[in-house]
Amino acid sequence: MKIDLDQIRDLLEIVSENDITELTVQSGEEKVTIRKSSGSSSNATADLSVETVSVAQPAASSEISFEPKSTASEVAVEPEESATGLLSVTSPMVGTFYRAASPTTPPYVEVGDRITVGQTICIIEAMKLMNDMPSEVAGRVVKICVENGSTIEYGQHLFLVDPNG
């Protein structure tokens, strides 16, 4: 698979609209790295640099790695929470976290609710698209780790779920 110009444009948009300082995409023997300069604003694509290189060993599949700039809103799971057997539901993408389908509807889940695999638990807006996020775990919601309407990063903890609850 070759990385085409449309894919690079999409990646530039992701980096410019989010709090990402560097994005590397590798597909086969091609590798594209997009870096945001330290003084750039989140909407200024003029301060982005793109570097395309070929790598010596071909990769078996596409690999995308994010190196997000740390933010004050990042929430990490405390060691005592992970030691209690709670499962963390993490974000599969960068975007904006919404607990409900609209401001006038109730949230999909609240602390204490039981969720099932496949149940929609939130919406993540990415690149002007609303993405329903289904749960990959079943159990009782113990904690909602992010505020409604906040920007989230790839892999950021969204919910803590007790599978035995």
C-alpha positions in Angstrom: 0.0 0.0 0.0 1.3 3.4 -0.9 0.7 6.5 1.1 -1.0 9.0 -1.3 -1.4 12.7 -1.3 -5.0 12.6 0.0 -3.8 10.6 3.0 -1.1 13.1 3.7 -3.6 16.0 3.5 -5.8 14.2 6.0 -2.8 13.7 8.3 -1.9 17.4 8.1 -5.4 18.3 9.0 -5.4 16.0 12.0 -2.1 17.4 13.3 -3.1 21.1 12.7 -6.5 20.7 14.3 -5.3 18.8 17.4 -2.8 19.0 20.1 -0.3 16.7 18.4 3.3 17.7 18.0 4.5 14.8 15.8 2.8 12.1 13.7 4.6 9.3 12.0 2.8 6.9 9.5 4.6 3.9 8.0 3.1 1.8 5.3 5.3 -0.8 3.6 8.6 0.8 2.7 7.2 4.4 3.0 7.4 6.5 6.1 5.8 10.0 6.5 6.6 12.1 9.6 4.7 15.3 10.2 6.0 17.7 12.9 4.5 20.8 14.3 7.0 23.6 15.1 7.0 24.7 18.7 5.6 28.1 18.0 2.7 27.0 15.7 -0.9 27.6 16.6 -3.4 24.7 16.3 -4.9 26.1 13.1 -1.7 27.1 11.3 -0.7 24.5 8.7 2.1 26.7 7.4 4.2 25.8 10.4 3.9 22.0 9.7 6.8 20.1 8.1 6.4 16.9 6.2 9.3 14.4 5.8 8.9 11.3 3.6 11.5 8.6 3.7 11.8 5.0 2.6 12.8 2.5 5.2 15.1 -0.5 4.6 12.9 -3.2 6.0 9.3 -3.5 4.7 6.6 -3.5 7.4 4.0 -6.3 7.4 1.2 -3.8 8.0 0.6 -0.1 8.4 1.7 1.4 11.6 0.6 4.8 13.0 2.3 6.2 16.1 1.2 9.4 17.9 3.5 11.5 20.2 0.9 13.9 21.6 1.9 17.0 23.5 1.0 16.5 27.1 -1.9 18.5 28.4 -3.1 19.4 31.8 -6.4 17.6 31.1 -4.7 14.2 30.7 -5.9 11.7 33.3 -3.8 8.7 34.2 -5.1 5.6 36.0 -3.7 5.6 39.5 -1.8 2.4 40.4 -4.3 1.5 43.1 -7.2 1.6 40.5 -5.5 -0.8 38.1 -4.6 -3.1 41.0 -8.3 -3.5 41.9 -9.1 -5.2 38.7 -10.8 -2.3 37.0 -10.7 -2.2 33.2 -9.9 1.0 31.4 -11.8 2.1 28.2 -9.4 4.2 26.2 -9.9 6.5 23.2 -9.3 4.9 19.8 -8.6 8.3 18.2 -7.9 12.0 18.8 -11.0 14.1 18.9 -13.6 15.7 21.1 -15.4 13.6 23.8 -19.2 13.9 24.1 -21.2 12.0 26.7 -24.5 12.4 24.9 -25.8 12.7 21.3 -26.8 16.3 21.8 -26.8 18.9 24.6 -30.5 18.3 25.3 -30.3 14.4 25.6 -29.2 12.5 28.6 -25.7 11.0 28.7 -25.2 7.5 27.3 -23.8 6.3 30.6 -23.5 7.5 34.1 -21.3 6.3 37.0 -22.9 3.2 38.4 -24.6 2.1 35.1 -24.1 -1.4 33.8 -22.8 -1.5 30.2 -22.6 -4.4 27.7 -20.2 -5.1 24.9 -21.3 -3.2 21.8 -23.3 -0.6 23.7 -22.7 3.0 22.7 -21.0 4.7 25.6 -20.0 8.1 24.1 -19.3 10.0 20.9 -15.9 11.1 19.7 -15.9 13.9 17.1 -12.9 13.7 14.8 -12.4 15.7 11.6 -16.0 17.0 11.8 -17.4 13.4 11.9 -19.4 12.1 14.9 -18.2 8.6 15.8 -20.3 6.4 18.1 -18.0 4.6 20.4 -19.2 1.1 21.4 -17.9 -0.5 24.6 -15.4 -3.3 24.3 -16.0 -4.4 27.9 -19.0 -5.3 30.0 -19.4 -4.3 33.7 -20.3 -1.3 35.9 -19.0 2.2 35.2 -16.9 3.2 38.2 -15.4 6.5 36.9 -15.7 8.8 33.9 -12.2 10.1 33.5 -12.8 13.1 31.1 -15.1 16.1 31.0 -17.8 16.4 28.4 -16.7 18.5 25.4 -13.0 18.1 26.2 -10.3 17.3 23.7 -8.9 13.7 24.0 -5.8 12.0 22.8 -5.3 8.5 21.3 -5.1 6.0 24.1 -6.4 8.4 26.8 -8.5 6.8 29.6 -12.2 7.6 29.2 -13.9 5.3 31.6 -13.0 2.8 34.3 -15.2 -0.2 34.4 -15.6 -2.9 37.1 -16.1 -6.2 35.1 -17.5 -7.9 38.2 -19.9 -5.0 39.2 
